[in-house]
Amino acid sequence: MGDFLASMLPPGLIDVLSALIPPVVVATVFCAIILKILRREMAPRRMDGTLVSEDAVESGDSAAEVERTEATNETPIARAGERTESDGR
């Protein structure tokens, strides 16, 4: 098989390819590990630090559902220049 490749490729190209293959493999593995770590770190988390998808795995759901909580602060949102109900004017 090596004779077949040697006959098809220029003489120095096999040396160049054999020198480049190990660094390319190492770089690919390194990038795959970094991407795996980044994806895990960028996963959506709750305020207590737990992953959002952990509840779906524990309950057996196929898709994670994000719980919605209502705001306890009842202060109305006013645009610039608008009066709120509590202004009393």
C-alpha positions as a Markdown table, in Angstrom:
| # | Residue | x | y | z |
|---|---|---|---|---|
| 1 | Met | 0.0 | 0.0 | 0.0 |
| 2 | Gly | 2.9 | 2.4 | 0.8 |
| 3 | Asp | 4.3 | 1.8 | -2.7 |
| 4 | Phe | 1.0 | 2.8 | -4.2 |
| 5 | Leu | 0.9 | 6.1 | -2.3 |
| 6 | Ala | 4.5 | 6.7 | -3.1 |
| 7 | Ser | 3.8 | 6.3 | -6.8 |
| 8 | Met | 0.8 | 8.7 | -6.7 |
| 9 | Leu | 2.2 | 11.5 | -4.6 |
| 10 | Pro | 5.3 | 13.6 | -5.1 |
| 11 | Pro | 8.4 | 12.3 | -3.2 |
| 12 | Gly | 8.5 | 14.9 | -0.4 |
| 13 | Leu | 4.8 | 15.0 | 0.3 |
| 14 | Ile | 4.6 | 11.8 | 2.2 |
| 15 | Asp | 7.3 | 13.1 | 4.6 |
| 16 | Val | 5.3 | 16.3 | 5.1 |
| 17 | Leu | 2.1 | 14.4 | 5.7 |
| 18 | Ser | 3.7 | 12.0 | 8.1 |
| 19 | Ala | 5.1 | 15.0 | 10.0 |
| 20 | Leu | 1.8 | 16.9 | 10.2 |
| 21 | Ile | -0.5 | 14.1 | 11.1 |
| 22 | Pro | 0.5 | 13.8 | 14.9 |
| 23 | Pro | 0.1 | 17.5 | 15.6 |
| 24 | Val | -3.2 | 17.6 | 13.8 |
| 25 | Val | -4.5 | 14.7 | 15.9 |
| 26 | Val | -3.3 | 16.3 | 19.1 |
| 27 | Ala | -4.9 | 19.6 | 18.2 |
| 28 | Thr | -8.2 | 17.9 | 17.3 |
| 29 | Val | -8.3 | 16.1 | 20.6 |
| 30 | Phe | -7.4 | 19.3 | 22.5 |
| 31 | Cys | -10.1 | 21.3 | 20.7 |
| 32 | Ala | -12.7 | 18.6 | 21.3 |
| 33 | Ile | -11.9 | 18.6 | 25.1 |
| 34 | Ile | -12.0 | 22.4 | 25.3 |
| 35 | Leu | -15.4 | 22.5 | 23.4 |
| 36 | Lys | -16.8 | 19.8 | 25.8 |
| 37 | Ile | -15.7 | 21.8 | 28.8 |
| 38 | Leu | -17.1 | 25.1 | 27.4 |
| 39 | Arg | -20.5 | 23.5 | 26.5 |
| 40 | Arg | -20.7 | 22.1 | 30.1 |
| 41 | Glu | -19.8 | 25.5 | 31.6 |
| 42 | Met | -22.2 | 27.5 | 29.4 |
| 43 | Ala | -25.2 | 25.2 | 30.1 |
| 44 | Pro | -28.1 | 27.1 | 31.6 |
| 45 | Arg | -28.1 | 27.1 | 35.4 |
| 46 | Arg | -30.4 | 28.2 | 38.1 |
| 47 | Met | -29.5 | 30.7 | 40.9 |
| 48 | Asp | -28.5 | 27.8 | 43.2 |
| 49 | Gly | -26.0 | 26.5 | 40.6 |
| 50 | Thr | -27.9 | 23.4 | 39.5 |
| 51 | Leu | -28.3 | 22.6 | 35.8 |
| 52 | Val | -31.7 | 23.3 | 34.3 |
| 53 | Ser | -31.7 | 19.9 | 32.5 |
| 54 | Glu | -31.1 | 17.9 | 35.7 |
| 55 | Asp | -34.8 | 18.1 | 36.7 |
| 56 | Ala | -35.7 | 16.6 | 33.3 |
| 57 | Val | -33.3 | 13.8 | 33.7 |
| 58 | Glu | -34.5 | 13.1 | 37.3 |
| 59 | Ser | -38.2 | 13.2 | 36.4 |
| 60 | Gly | -37.8 | 11.3 | 33.1 |
| 61 | Asp | -39.0 | 14.1 | 30.8 |
| 62 | Ser | -37.5 | 14.3 | 27.4 |
| 63 | Ala | -37.3 | 18.1 | 27.4 |
| 64 | Ala | -36.3 | 20.4 | 30.2 |
| 65 | Glu | -39.0 | 22.8 | 31.3 |
| 66 | Val | -38.0 | 26.1 | 32.8 |
| 67 | Glu | -40.1 | 27.1 | 35.8 |
| 68 | Arg | -41.5 | 30.6 | 35.7 |
| 69 | Thr | -41.9 | 32.5 | 39.0 |
| 70 | Glu | -43.9 | 35.6 | 39.4 |
| 71 | Ala | -42.2 | 38.7 | 40.5 |
| 72 | Thr | -42.9 | 39.6 | 44.2 |
| 73 | Asn | -42.0 | 43.2 | 43.7 |
| 74 | Glu | -45.3 | 45.0 | 42.7 |
| 75 | Thr | -43.6 | 48.3 | 41.7 |
| 76 | Pro | -45.1 | 49.3 | 38.4 |
| 77 | Ile | -42.7 | 50.0 | 35.5 |
| 78 | Ala | -43.0 | 53.5 | 34.2 |
| 79 | Arg | -41.4 | 54.9 | 31.1 |
| 80 | Ala | -39.4 | 58.1 | 31.3 |
| 81 | Gly | -41.6 | 61.1 | 32.1 |
| 82 | Glu | -44.7 | 59.0 | 33.0 |
| 83 | Arg | -46.3 | 59.1 | 36.4 |
| 84 | Thr | -47.0 | 56.0 | 38.4 |
| 85 | Glu | -50.1 | 55.4 | 40.5 |
| 86 | Ser | -48.2 | 56.0 | 43.7 |
| 87 | Asp | -47.2 | 59.5 | 42.7 |
| 88 | Gly | -50.6 | 60.8 | 43.7 |
| 89 | Arg | -50.6 | 63.8 | 41.5 |
